[in-house]
Amino acid sequence: MKVLCAVDGSEFARWGVEAVGAFTGRLPETLVLLHAMDTTALKAARRTRPSQMARTLRAFEREGRRLLDRMQQTAKAAVSEATTAPRTKILTALVQGPAAEAIVAQSARKRATLVIVGSRGLSDIQHFLLGSISRKVVALASSPVLVVKRPMRTLERVVLAVDTSKHSRAAVDFLLSGFLPESAHVTLLSVVPPVVTDLAARVLPAGELEQLLAPARIRAQELVAQFRELFLKEGYAVSTDVLDGHPSQSIVSFAEKTRADLIVVGSRGLTGSERILLGSVSESVVKYAPCSVLVVHRART
C-alpha cells in the first residue's frame, strides 16, 4: 500500500500523519509526505520584481522543507509505535501549485492507494467544518481519501455505511484489503431513506407507510447480512444495523451514539460539473461527522 499524506503545518495535518500508525492491519510500504506551495500570488511579481520573487520563493522552499523534515520525524515515530519492525519507506515531496489540485495530481502520478488530508488547514476559516482543500480532494481524487478530523491512534470502532450500489462494494473491498487492524469492530449500517415526502408521510396511514418501506428494509437487511459474512470470513468482529431516515443524518447520528473512530462511505467517481458534490451523502457525512471519514471512490464506467 502506498499512502500520500498532505501536510501544511496545521494540527489536522499532524493528526493525519499520526493516523498512519492506526493502520496496524497493514502499514504502508511507502508513505509520501506532500507539501504544496501555492505561489499563485507571486506570479504578478514575476516580471516586475523578479529578484524579489526569487527570494520569496527560496524562503517558501526553506520553510516547506523544514515542515517536511518535522513531519517525517512524526511519521517515523507513529510507525515505530505501531510495530516493532517498521518497514515503511517515508518519502517527502515539495511541489508548487494550488494545494487541492497538487494533491490530486500527485496522488494520481504516484498511484497512491490512499490519500490522507486534514479536515481543515492553515488557510481555512476556523468555523468551517470542512475546509475547502479537503472538500476538493474528496471530490476530485480517484483514490480513497481519509479526512482526519481528530486524533486517531486506534481504529477500534468502525462504521461502514452501505447501500446496494457498487460504490459500497468498493468500500467493503478496500477495508478487506488489509486496511483495518484485526482488533477492529465493524458495524455495517444501511439506512432506508424515506419513500415519500415529509408532507405525504404525515397524511398517509401508518400501515401504508410500512408497506411502502418493507421491500427496501428487506433489501437492506439482506445486504448487511451478505457483507457481514465477508468480514466474518476474515476474522473481524462485526455487527449490523438497519435504520429508517435521511442517510447522511442517520449515519452521523449513529456514529455519535456509538462513539465511532471512523466512518467509511462509498462514493462514485465524479466528472465535470458533478464534482461540486452538492448535497451528496458522502460530502454531508464528511462535513458533519464527529470523527474521521474514509471516502472510497469507484470510477464510473
Phi and psi in degrees as GROMACS dihedral restraints (atoms count N, CA, C in turn):
[ dihedral_restraints ]
;  ai    aj    ak    al  type     phi  dphi    fc
    3     4     5     6     1  -111.5    20    10
    4     5     6     7     1   123.4    20    10
    6     7     8     9     1  -112.6    20    10
    7     8     9    10     1   133.2    20    10
    9    10    11    12     1  -110.5    20    10
   10    11    12    13     1   121.9    20    10
   12    13    14    15     1  -117.8    20    10
   13    14    15    16     1   119.8    20    10
   15    16    17    18     1   -83.8    20    10
   16    17    18    19     1   134.6    20    10
   18    19    20    21     1  -129.7    20    10
   19    20    21    22     1   145.1    20    10
   21    22    23    24     1  -143.4    20    10
   22    23    24    25     1     7.8    20    10
   24    25    26    27     1    95.7    20    10
   25    26    27    28     1    -7.4    20    10
   27    28    29    30     1   -79.9    20    10
   28    29    30    31     1   162.4    20    10
   30    31    32    33     1   -67.6    20    10
   31    32    33    34     1   -28.8    20    10
   33    34    35    36     1   -65.6    20    10
   34    35    36    37     1   -39.2    20    10
   36    37    38    39     1   -65.8    20    10
   37    38    39    40     1   -39.7    20    10
   39    40    41    42     1   -63.5    20    10
   40    41    42    43     1   -41.7    20    10
   42    43    44    45     1   -60.6    20    10
   43    44    45    46     1   -35.8    20    10
   45    46    47    48     1   -63.3    20    10
   46    47    48    49     1   -42.4    20    10
   48    49    50    51     1   -64.2    20    10
   49    50    51    52     1   -45.0    20    10
   51    52    53    54     1   -65.0    20    10
   52    53    54    55     1   -27.6    20    10
   54    55    56    57     1   -64.0    20    10
   55    56    57    58     1   -21.7    20    10
   57    58    59    60     1   -57.3    20    10
   58    59    60    61     1   -32.9    20    10
   60    61    62    63     1   -68.1    20    10
   61    62    63    64     1   -16.3    20    10
   63    64    65    66     1   -79.2    20    10
   64    65    66    67     1   -14.8    20    10
   66    67    68    69     1   -83.2    20    10
   67    68    69    70     1    53.7    20    10
   69    70    71    72     1   -69.9    20    10
   70    71    72    73     1   -11.5    20    10
   72    73    74    75     1   -68.3    20    10
   73    74    75    76     1   -35.4    20    10
   75    76    77    78     1  -160.0    20    10
   76    77    78    79     1    90.8    20    10
   78    79    80    81     1   -64.2    20    10
   79    80    81    82     1   142.6    20    10
   81    82    83    84     1   -64.6    20    10
   82    83    84    85     1   144.1    20    10
   84    85    86    87     1   -68.1    20    10
   85    86    87    88     1   -35.9    20    10
   87    88    89    90     1  -134.4    20    10
   88    89    90    91     1   134.2    20    10
   90    91    92    93     1  -121.7    20    10
   91    92    93    94     1   120.6    20    10
   93    94    95    96     1  -106.6    20    10
   94    95    96    97     1   118.6    20    10
   96    97    98    99     1   -93.0    20    10
   97    98    99   100     1   119.5    20    10
   99   100   101   102     1  -115.3    20    10
  100   101   102   103     1   129.4    20    10
  102   103   104   105     1  -122.4    20    10
  103   104   105   106     1   125.0    20    10
  105   106   107   108     1  -103.8    20    10
  106   107   108   109     1   126.0    20    10
  108   109   110   111     1   -95.9    20    10
  109   110   111   112     1   113.1    20    10
  111   112   113   114     1   -84.4    20    10
  112   113   114   115     1   102.3    20    10
  114   115   116   117     1  -101.0    20    10
  115   116   117   118     1    19.4    20    10
  117   118   119   120     1   -56.3    20    10
  118   119   120   121     1   -41.6    20    10
  120   121   122   123     1   -66.9    20    10
  121   122   123   124     1   -18.3    20    10
  123   124   125   126     1   -86.6    20    10
  124   125   126   127     1   -12.3    20    10
  126   127   128   129     1   -62.4    20    10
  127   128   129   130     1   -32.6    20    10
  129   130   131   132     1   -64.6    20    10
  130   131   132   133     1   -27.0    20    10
  132   133   134   135     1   -90.1    20    10
  133   134   135   136     1    -0.8    20    10
  135   136   137   138     1   -60.3    20    10
  136   137   138   139     1   -40.0    20    10
  138   139   140   141     1   -92.7    20    10
  139   140   141   142     1   -38.9    20    10
  141   142   143   144     1   -80.7    20    10
  142   143   144   145     1   -35.9    20    10
  144   145   146   147     1  -136.6    20    10
  145   146   147   148     1    65.6    20    10
  147   148   149   150     1   -62.1    20    10
  148   149   150   151     1   -37.9    20    10
  150   151   152   153     1   -67.9    20    10
  151   152   153   154     1   -40.1    20    10
  153   154   155   156     1   -65.2    20    10
  154   155   156   157     1   -40.5    20    10
  156   157   158   159     1   -63.2    20    10
  157   158   159   160     1   -40.5    20    10
  159   160   161   162     1   -62.4    20    10
  160   161   162   163     1   -41.7    20    10
  162   163   164   165     1   -64.3    20    10
  163   164   165   166     1   -43.5    20    10
  165   166   167   168     1   -63.2    20    10
  166   167   168   169     1   -41.4    20    10
  168   169   170   171     1   -64.6    20    10
  169   170   171   172     1   -39.8    20    10
  171   172   173   174     1   -64.0    20    10
  172   173   174   175     1   -37.7    20    10
  174   175   176   177     1   -64.8    20    10
  175   176   177   178     1   -41.9    20    10
  177   178   179   180     1   -58.5    20    10
  178   179   180   181     1   -44.4    20    10
  180   181   182   183     1   -65.0    20    10
  181   182   183   184     1   -40.3    20    10
  183   184   185   186     1   -61.7    20    10
  184   185   186   187     1   -47.1    20    10
  186   187   188   189     1   -65.1    20    10
  187   188   189   190     1   -38.5    20    10
  189   190   191   192     1   -62.8    20    10
  190   191   192   193     1   -41.0    20    10
  192   193   194   195     1   -71.0    20    10
  193   194   195   196     1   -35.8    20    10
  195   196   197   198     1   -62.3    20    10
  196   197   198   199     1   -43.2    20    10
  198   199   200   201     1   -60.8    20    10
  199   200   201   202     1   -46.8    20    10
  201   202   203   204     1   -63.4    20    10
  202   203   204   205     1   -36.2    20    10
  204   205   206   207     1   -62.7    20    10
  205   206   207   208     1   -43.4    20    10
  207   208   209   210     1   -64.3    20    10
  208   209   210   211     1   -44.7    20    10
  210   211   212   213     1   -67.9    20    10
  211   212   213   214     1   -29.7    20    10
  213   214   215   216     1   -65.6    20    10
  214   215   216   217     1   -40.1    20    10
  216   217   218   219     1   -65.9    20    10
  217   218   219   220     1   -39.9    20    10
  219   220   221   222     1   -61.5    20    10
  220   221   222   223     1   -42.9    20    10
  222   223   224   225     1   -64.5    20    10
  223   224   225   226     1   -41.9    20    10
  225   226   227   228     1   -61.2    20    10
  226   227   228   229     1   -41.0    20    10
  228   229   230   231     1   -65.3    20    10
  229   230   231   232     1   -41.5    20    10
  231   232   233   234     1   -64.9    20    10
  232   233   234   235     1   -42.3    20    10
  234   235   236   237     1   -68.4    20    10
  235   236   237   238     1   -39.4    20    10
  237   238   239   240     1   -65.4    20    10
  238   239   240   241     1   -35.1    20    10
  240   241   242   243     1   -69.8    20    10
  241   242   243   244     1   -27.2    20    10
  243   244   245   246     1   -83.0    20    10
  244   245   246   247     1   -22.1    20    10
  246   247   248   249     1  -152.4    20    10
  247   248   249   250     1   151.7    20    10
  249   250   251   252     1   -81.0    20    10
  250   251   252   253     1   -15.0    20    10
  252   253   254   255     1  -130.7    20    10
  253   254   255   256     1    71.9    20    10
  255   256   257   258     1   -65.0    20    10
  256   257   258   259     1   132.8    20    10
  258   259   260   261     1  -124.0    20    10
  259   260   261   262     1     5.6    20    10
  261   262   263   264     1   -69.6    20    10
  262   263   264   265     1   127.7    20    10
  264   265   266   267     1   -87.5    20    10
  265   266   267   268     1   119.5    20    10
  267   268   269   270     1  -105.2    20    10
  268   269   270   271     1   116.7    20    10
  270   271   272   273     1  -114.7    20    10
  271   272   273   274     1   161.8    20    10
  273   274   275   276     1  -126.3    20    10
  274   275   276   277     1   152.2    20    10
  276   277   278   279     1  -143.5    20    10
  277   278   279   280     1   127.7    20    10
  279   280   281   282     1  -115.0    20    10
  280   281   282   283     1   117.6    20    10
  282   283   284   285     1  -129.2    20    10
  283   284   285   286     1   162.9    20    10
  285   286   287   288     1  -104.7    20    10
  286   287   288   289     1   147.1    20    10
  288   289   290   291     1   133.2    20    10
  289   290   291   292     1   164.9    20    10
  291   292   293   294     1   -54.7    20    10
  292   293   294   295     1   136.8    20    10
  294   295   296   297     1   -57.7    20    10
  295   296   297   298     1   -52.7    20    10
  297   298   299   300     1   -60.5    20    10
  298   299   300   301     1   -46.5    20    10
  300   301   302   303     1   -63.9    20    10
  301   302   303   304     1   -38.4    20    10
  303   304   305   306     1   -66.6    20    10
  304   305   306   307     1   -41.3    20    10
  306   307   308   309     1   -62.1    20    10
  307   308   309   310     1   -47.0    20    10
  309   310   311   312     1   -63.2    20    10
  310   311   312   313     1   -44.4    20    10
  312   313   314   315     1   -64.2    20    10
  313   314   315   316     1   -43.7    20    10
  315   316   317   318     1   -68.8    20    10
  316   317   318   319     1   -35.7    20    10
  318   319   320   321     1   -64.7    20    10
  319   320   321   322     1   -36.8    20    10
  321   322   323   324     1   -71.8    20    10
  322   323   324   325     1   -42.5    20    10
  324   325   326   327     1   -64.6    20    10
  325   326   327   328     1   -39.4    20    10
  327   328   329   330     1   -90.9    20    10
  328   329   330   331     1     0.5    20    10
  330   331   332   333     1    54.1    20    10
  331   332   333   334     1    52.3    20    10
  333   334   335   336     1   -67.4    20    10
  334   335   336   337     1   136.3    20    10
  336   337   338   339     1   -74.1    20    10
  337   338   339   340     1   -30.4    20    10
  339   340   341   342     1  -149.8    20    10
  340   341   342   343     1   141.5    20    10
  342   343   344   345     1  -113.7    20    10
  343   344   345   346     1   134.0    20    10
  345   346   347   348     1  -115.9    20    10
  346   347   348   349     1   129.1    20    10
  348   349   350   351     1  -135.1    20    10
  349   350   351   352     1   150.0    20    10
  351   352   353   354     1   -76.7    20    10
  352   353   354   355     1   149.8    20    10
  354   355   356   357     1   -67.4    20    10
  355   356   357   358     1   -24.8    20    10
  357   358   359   360     1  -138.5    20    10
  358   359   360   361     1   151.2    20    10
  360   361   362   363     1  -120.8    20    10
  361   362   363   364     1  -176.5    20    10
  363   364   365   366     1   -62.8    20    10
  364   365   366   367     1   -26.4    20    10
  366   367   368   369     1   -89.8    20    10
  367   368   369   370     1    -3.9    20    10
  369   370   371   372     1   -90.4    20    10
  370   371   372   373     1   141.5    20    10
  372   373   374   375     1   -63.6    20    10
  373   374   375   376     1   135.2    20    10
  375   376   377   378     1   -61.3    20    10
  376   377   378   379     1   -29.1    20    10
  378   379   380   381     1   -83.9    20    10
  379   380   381   382     1    -4.4    20    10
  381   382   383   384     1   -71.7    20    10
  382   383   384   385     1   133.4    20    10
  384   385   386   387     1   -78.4    20    10
  385   386   387   388     1   -26.9    20    10
  387   388   389   390     1  -136.0    20    10
  388   389   390   391     1   118.1    20    10
  390   391   392   393     1   -68.7    20    10
  391   392   393   394     1   158.1    20    10
  393   394   395   396     1   -64.6    20    10
  394   395   396   397     1   -35.9    20    10
  396   397   398   399     1   -68.5    20    10
  397   398   399   400     1   -49.7    20    10
  399   400   401   402     1   -63.2    20    10
  400   401   402   403     1   -36.3    20    10
  402   403   404   405     1   -61.5    20    10
  403   404   405   406     1   -44.9    20    10
  405   406   407   408     1   -66.6    20    10
  406   407   408   409     1   -40.0    20    10
  408   409   410   411     1   -64.1    20    10
  409   410   411   412     1   -43.8    20    10
  411   412   413   414     1   -59.7    20    10
  412   413   414   415     1   -38.9    20    10
  414   415   416   417     1   -73.6    20    10
  415   416   417   418     1   -34.7    20    10
  417   418   419   420     1  -103.1    20    10
  418   419   420   421     1   -25.5    20    10
  420   421   422   423     1   -71.4    20    10
  421   422   423   424     1   146.1    20    10
  423   424   425   426     1   -91.6    20    10
  424   425   426   427     1   -21.5    20    10
  426   427   428   429     1   -80.9    20    10
  427   428   429   430     1   158.1    20    10
  429   430   431   432     1   -57.2    20    10
  430   431   432   433     1   143.1    20    10
  432   433   434   435     1  -123.4    20    10
  433   434   435   436     1   125.1    20    10
  435   436   437   438     1   -99.1    20    10
  436   437   438   439     1   115.7    20    10
  438   439   440   441     1   -98.5    20    10
  439   440   441   442     1   112.8    20    10
  441   442   443   444     1   -92.1    20    10
  442   443   444   445     1   122.7    20    10
  444   445   446   447     1  -112.4    20    10
  445   446   447   448     1   -12.3    20    10
  447   448   449   450     1  -161.9    20    10
  448   449   450   451     1   167.0    20    10
  450   451   452   453     1   -57.1    20    10
  451   452   453   454     1   136.0    20    10
  453   454   455   456     1  -135.8    20    10
  454   455   456   457     1    86.5    20    10
  456   457   458   459     1   -80.4    20    10
  457   458   459   460     1   -23.8    20    10
  459   460   461   462     1  -135.6    20    10
  460   461   462   463     1   160.9    20    10
  462   463   464   465     1  -123.8    20    10
  463   464   465   466     1    77.3    20    10
  465   466   467   468     1   -92.3    20    10
  466   467   468   469     1   -38.5    20    10
  468   469   470   471     1  -120.6    20    10
  469   470   471   472     1   110.1    20    10
  471   472   473   474     1  -118.2    20    10
  472   473   474   475     1   127.9    20    10
  474   475   476   477     1  -105.3    20    10
  475   476   477   478     1   117.3    20    10
  477   478   479   480     1  -107.2    20    10
  478   479   480   481     1   110.0    20    10
  480   481   482   483     1   -85.7    20    10
  481   482   483   484     1   125.6    20    10
  483   484   485   486     1  -129.7    20    10
  484   485   486   487     1   153.4    20    10
  486   487   488   489     1  -140.8    20    10
  487   488   489   490     1  -166.3    20    10
  489   490   491   492     1   -84.6    20    10
  490   491   492   493     1     3.9    20    10
  492   493   494   495     1   -79.0    20    10
  493   494   495   496     1   163.0    20    10
  495   496   497   498     1   -70.1    20    10
  496   497   498   499     1   -19.9    20    10
  498   499   500   501     1   -68.7    20    10
  499   500   501   502     1   -35.3    20    10
  501   502   503   504     1   -67.2    20    10
  502   503   504   505     1   -38.6    20    10
  504   505   506   507     1   -64.5    20    10
  505   506   507   508     1   -34.9    20    10
  507   508   509   510     1   -62.7    20    10
  508   509   510   511     1   -38.6    20    10
  510   511   512   513     1   -66.2    20    10
  511   512   513   514     1   -42.1    20    10
  513   514   515   516     1   -60.2    20    10
  514   515   516   517     1   -47.8    20    10
  516   517   518   519     1   -61.7    20    10
  517   518   519   520     1   -38.3    20    10
  519   520   521   522     1   -65.2    20    10
  520   521   522   523     1   -44.7    20    10
  522   523   524   525     1   -63.5    20    10
  523   524   525   526     1   -37.6    20    10
  525   526   527   528     1   -77.5    20    10
  526   527   528   529     1    -5.1    20    10
  528   529   530   531     1   -79.5    20    10
  529   530   531   532     1    -0.9    20    10
  531   532   533   534     1   114.4    20    10
  532   533   534   535     1     9.4    20    10
  534   535   536   537     1   -67.1    20    10
  535   536   537   538     1   -37.9    20    10
  537   538   539   540     1   -89.5    20    10
  538   539   540   541     1   146.1    20    10
  540   541   542   543     1   -70.5    20    10
  541   542   543   544     1   157.2    20    10
  543   544   545   546     1   -63.2    20    10
  544   545   546   547     1   -24.5    20    10
  546   547   548   549     1   -81.4    20    10
  547   548   549   550     1    -5.1    20    10
  549   550   551   552     1   -67.7    20    10
  550   551   552   553     1   140.2    20    10
  552   553   554   555     1  -104.1    20    10
  553   554   555   556     1   121.5    20    10
  555   556   557   558     1  -104.0    20    10
  556   557   558   559     1   127.4    20    10
  558   559   560   561     1  -105.9    20    10
  559   560   561   562     1   118.5    20    10
  561   562   563   564     1   -87.7    20    10
  562   563   564   565     1   115.8    20    10
  564   565   566   567     1  -116.6    20    10
  565   566   567   568     1   127.3    20    10
  567   568   569   570     1  -123.7    20    10
  568   569   570   571     1   132.2    20    10
  570   571   572   573     1  -111.1    20    10
  571   572   573   574     1   126.2    20    10
  573   574   575   576     1   -91.1    20    10
  574   575   576   577     1   110.9    20    10
  576   577   578   579     1   -73.9    20    10
  577   578   579   580     1   162.0    20    10
  579   580   581   582     1   -58.8    20    10
  580   581   582   583     1   140.9    20    10
  582   583   584   585     1   -95.6    20    10
  583   584   585   586     1   -11.1    20    10
  585   586   587   588     1  -134.6    20    10
  586   587   588   589     1   168.9    20    10
  588   589   590   591     1   -68.8    20    10
  589   590   591   592     1   162.7    20    10
  591   592   593   594     1   -59.3    20    10
  592   593   594   595     1   -37.8    20    10
  594   595   596   597     1   -65.0    20    10
  595   596   597   598     1   -45.5    20    10
  597   598   599   600     1   -64.0    20    10
  598   599   600   601     1   -35.1    20    10
  600   601   602   603     1   -64.1    20    10
  601   602   603   604     1   -29.4    20    10
  603   604   605   606     1   -77.0    20    10
  604   605   606   607     1   -22.7    20    10
  606   607   608   609     1  -105.3    20    10
  607   608   609   610     1   -21.5    20    10
  609   610   611   612     1   -75.4    20    10
  610   611   612   613     1   143.3    20    10
  612   613   614   615     1   -60.4    20    10
  613   614   615   616     1   147.4    20    10
  615   616   617   618     1   -58.5    20    10
  616   617   618   619     1   -36.8    20    10
  618   619   620   621     1   -62.4    20    10
  619   620   621   622     1   -39.3    20    10
  621   622   623   624     1   -67.8    20    10
  622   623   624   625     1   -39.0    20    10
  624   625   626   627     1   -62.2    20    10
  625   626   627   628     1   -42.2    20    10
  627   628   629   630     1   -61.9    20    10
  628   629   630   631     1   -40.1    20    10
  630   631   632   633     1   -65.0    20    10
  631   632   633   634     1   -37.3    20    10
  633   634   635   636     1   -68.8    20    10
  634   635   636   637     1   -36.6    20    10
  636   637   638   639     1   -82.4    20    10
  637   638   639   640     1   -23.6    20    10
  639   640   641   642     1   -54.4    20    10
  640   641   642   643     1   -48.2    20    10
  642   643   644   645     1   -60.7    20    10
  643   644   645   646     1   -40.4    20    10
  645   646   647   648     1   -66.7    20    10
  646   647   648   649     1   -37.5    20    10
  648   649   650   651     1   -64.3    20    10
  649   650   651   652     1   -41.8    20    10
  651   652   653   654     1   -62.5    20    10
  652   653   654   655     1   -44.6    20    10
  654   655   656   657     1   -61.9    20    10
  655   656   657   658     1   -40.3    20    10
  657   658   659   660     1   -65.3    20    10
  658   659   660   661     1   -41.5    20    10
  660   661   662   663     1   -65.8    20    10
  661   662   663   664     1   -39.3    20    10
  663   664   665   666     1   -65.8    20    10
  664   665   666   667     1   -37.5    20    10
  666   667   668   669     1   -65.5    20    10
  667   668   669   670     1   -49.8    20    10
  669   670   671   672     1   -66.6    20    10
  670   671   672   673     1   -32.0    20    10
  672   673   674   675     1   -66.0    20    10
  673   674   675   676     1   -40.2    20    10
  675   676   677   678     1   -63.7    20    10
  676   677   678   679     1   -46.8    20    10
  678   679   680   681     1   -68.6    20    10
  679   680   681   682     1   -32.3    20    10
  681   682   683   684     1   -58.5    20    10
  682   683   684   685     1   -42.0    20    10
  684   685   686   687     1   -61.2    20    10
  685   686   687   688     1   -36.0    20    10
  687   688   689   690     1   -64.8    20    10
  688   689   690   691     1   -42.1    20    10
  690   691   692   693     1   -72.5    20    10
  691   692   693   694     1   -37.9    20    10
  693   694   695   696     1   -62.1    20    10
  694   695   696   697     1   -37.9    20    10
  696   697   698   699     1   -61.3    20    10
  697   698   699   700     1   -30.6    20    10
  699   700   701   702     1   -91.3    20    10
  700   701   702   703     1     3.4    20    10
  702   703   704   705     1    89.7    20    10
  703   704   705   706     1    11.8    20    10
  705   706   707   708     1   -86.1    20    10
  706   707   708   709     1   146.9    20    10
  708   709   710   711     1   -75.1    20    10
  709   710   711   712     1   130.4    20    10
  711   712   713   714     1  -145.6    20    10
  712   713   714   715     1   141.9    20    10
  714   715   716   717     1  -131.9    20    10
  715   716   717   718     1   167.7    20    10
  717   718   719   720     1  -131.9    20    10
  718   719   720   721     1   155.5    20    10
  720   721   722   723     1  -154.1    20    10
  721   722   723   724     1   141.1    20    10
  723   724   725   726     1  -125.1    20    10
  724   725   726   727     1   125.7    20    10
  726   727   728   729     1  -122.6    20    10
  727   728   729   730     1   155.3    20    10
  729   730   731   732     1   -99.0    20    10
  730   731   732   733     1   141.3    20    10
  732   733   734   735     1   147.7    20    10
  733   734   735   736     1  -175.0    20    10
  735   736   737   738     1   -76.1    20    10
  736   737   738   739     1   126.7    20    10
  738   739   740   741     1   -52.3    20    10
  739   740   741   742     1   -54.9    20    10
  741   742   743   744     1   -63.9    20    10
  742   743   744   745     1   -43.0    20    10
  744   745   746   747     1   -63.7    20    10
  745   746   747   748     1   -42.2    20    10
  747   748   749   750     1   -67.4    20    10
  748   749   750   751     1   -39.6    20    10
  750   751   752   753     1   -63.8    20    10
  751   752   753   754     1   -46.7    20    10
  753   754   755   756     1   -63.6    20    10
  754   755   756   757     1   -44.6    20    10
  756   757   758   759     1   -63.0    20    10
  757   758   759   760     1   -40.2    20    10
  759   760   761   762     1   -64.5    20    10
  760   761   762   763     1   -41.3    20    10
  762   763   764   765     1   -63.8    20    10
  763   764   765   766     1   -39.0    20    10
  765   766   767   768     1   -63.7    20    10
  766   767   768   769     1   -46.0    20    10
  768   769   770   771     1   -64.9    20    10
  769   770   771   772     1   -37.9    20    10
  771   772   773   774     1   -93.0    20    10
  772   773   774   775     1    -0.1    20    10
  774   775   776   777     1    54.2    20    10
  775   776   777   778     1    51.7    20    10
  777   778   779   780     1   -66.6    20    10
  778   779   780   781     1   146.6    20    10
  780   781   782   783     1   -85.7    20    10
  781   782   783   784     1   -25.8    20    10
  783   784   785   786     1  -155.4    20    10
  784   785   786   787     1   138.4    20    10
  786   787   788   789     1  -108.8    20    10
  787   788   789   790     1   137.8    20    10
  789   790   791   792     1  -120.7    20    10
  790   791   792   793     1   128.3    20    10
  792   793   794   795     1  -132.7    20    10
  793   794   795   796     1   149.7    20    10
  795   796   797   798     1   -93.2    20    10
  796   797   798   799     1   152.4    20    10
  798   799   800   801     1  -150.6    20    10
  799   800   801   802     1   134.1    20    10
  801   802   803   804     1   -71.8    20    10
  802   803   804   805     1   149.3    20    10
  804   805   806   807     1   -67.7    20    10
  805   806   807   808     1   131.8    20    10
  807   808   809   810     1  -109.1    20    10
  808   809   810   811     1   153.9    20    10
  810   811   812   813     1  -133.3    20    10
  811   812   813   814     1   157.7    20    10
  813   814   815   816     1    58.0    20    10
  814   815   816   817     1  -137.7    20    10
  816   817   818   819     1   -67.5    20    10
  817   818   819   820     1   -19.6    20    10
  819   820   821   822     1   -65.3    20    10
  820   821   822   823     1   -18.0    20    10
  822   823   824   825     1   -67.7    20    10
  823   824   825   826     1    -8.4    20    10
  825   826   827   828     1   -64.0    20    10
  826   827   828   829     1   -31.0    20    10
  828   829   830   831     1    60.0    20    10
  829   830   831   832     1    26.9    20    10
  831   832   833   834     1   -62.0    20    10
  832   833   834   835     1   127.4    20    10
  834   835   836   837     1    75.2    20    10
  835   836   837   838     1     4.3    20    10
  837   838   839   840     1   -72.2    20    10
  838   839   840   841     1   153.4    20    10
  840   841   842   843     1   -62.3    20    10
  841   842   843   844     1   -44.3    20    10
  843   844   845   846     1   -62.3    20    10
  844   845   846   847     1   -42.4    20    10
  846   847   848   849     1   -66.2    20    10
  847   848   849   850     1   -42.2    20    10
  849   850   851   852     1   -62.9    20    10
  850   851   852   853     1   -39.6    20    10
  852   853   854   855     1   -64.7    20    10
  853   854   855   856     1   -46.4    20    10
  855   856   857   858     1   -60.8    20    10
  856   857   858   859     1   -39.0    20    10
  858   859   860   861     1   -69.0    20    10
  859   860   861   862     1   -41.8    20    10
  861   862   863   864     1  -108.1    20    10
  862   863   864   865     1    -3.8    20    10
  864   865   866   867     1   -63.4    20    10
  865   866   867   868     1   145.0    20    10
  867   868   869   870     1   -81.6    20    10
  868   869   870   871     1    -4.3    20    10
  870   871   872   873     1  -137.5    20    10
  871   872   873   874     1  -179.9    20    10
  873   874   875   876     1   -67.6    20    10
  874   875   876   877     1   154.9    20    10
  876   877   878   879     1  -131.9    20    10
  877   878   879   880     1   133.2    20    10
  879   880   881   882     1  -105.1    20    10
  880   881   882   883     1   120.0    20    10
  882   883   884   885     1  -106.6    20    10
  883   884   885   886     1   118.1    20    10
  885   886   887   888     1  -104.8    20    10
  886   887   888   889     1   118.9    20    10
  888   889   890   891     1   -90.9    20    10
  889   890   891   892     1   150.5    20    10
  891   892   893   894     1  -131.7    20    10
  892   893   894   895     1   114.5    20    10
  894   895   896   897     1   -61.8    20    10
  895   896   897   898     1   140.1    20    10
  897   898   899   900     1   -75.2    20    10
  898   899   900   901     1   150.3    20    10
